Structures are given as structure tokens and as C-alpha cells.
Amino acid sequence: MSPEDTIPPIDPSTPIDEGALEALEAVAEARRRLAEVPASVVVANHAMGLFELAAIHISAEPPRLSDAQLAIDALGLLVDGLGERLGEHHETLTAALSNMRLVFVQRTRPTEQ
């Protein structure tokens, strides 16, 4: 499939309803738009999704620390693993990761009484 032809071929003998056809066209349009965006932007967006996921689990009552840790570790793998390849987003993501790690450590400490 080329970027211009992102809808997989459909067997003409297979009936397809109008709703399914519209859904396929919407997916094709989304893929075309996504192909125009640099990969570093898309990866950075996904990394921020992991940041948000970690924040949701850390702020839950009670905190879901194992879920938060998984999201933080995944974010770390992306940010630390890709480094400068993230381009202009590298510094922001590094700071976000550091902050989330700090919050995680604070939440895992026993509370003082």
C-alpha cells in the first residue's frame, strides 16, 4: 500500500455497509495526516501519554504504584533510549521523566507521623 492508498483492497464481492466504508475512509485520512508529521512529534506525543498515565496512577487513591512504575519505566525507555533522536522534545521529555520519577519516590516513602 502506498501512503496515498491506505485503505486495504476490498473484495468487490463482499458487501460493505455505508458505515463501514465511512470508517475505512476516516482511517485512511488519519493515516495520510499522520504520514505528514515527523515521527519525533508522534513519539513525543506517545511519551506524554505515558507521563499522563503514570500521573493518573500515582494520584489515584490509593495510589496504584505498580501501574505508575510500569508507565514511568516505559517512558524512561523511550526518553533515555532515544535521547537526542527525539529532537526538540528531548529536553522537555527528560524533565517530565525526572519530575515523574521524583513524585514516584516521594509517594513510595513512608509517611512521617
QUIDASUL-V67358 format. One record per backbone hydrogen bond with DSSP energy under -0.5 kcal/mol. CO is the residue of the C=O (numbers start at 1). NH is the residue of the N-H. Records with the same first field share a line. If there is no record, write none. Layout:
BEGIN
CO=NH, NH
END
This chain:
BEGIN
2=5
4=6
6=8
11=14
13=15
17=21
18=22
19=23
20=24
21=25
22=26
23=27
24=28
25=29
26=30
27=31
28=32
29=33
30=34
31=35
32=36
33=36
34=37
38=41, 42
39=43
40=44
41=45
42=46
43=47
44=48
45=49
46=50
47=51
48=52
49=53
50=54
51=55
52=56
53=57
54=58
55=59
56=60
57=64
60=62
63=65
64=68
65=69
66=70
67=71
68=72
69=73
70=74
71=75
72=76
73=77
74=78
75=79
76=80, 81
77=81
78=82
79=83
82=85
83=86
84=87
86=89
87=90
89=93
90=94
91=95
92=96
93=97
94=98
95=99
96=100
97=101
98=102
99=103
100=104
101=105
102=106
103=107
104=108
105=109
END
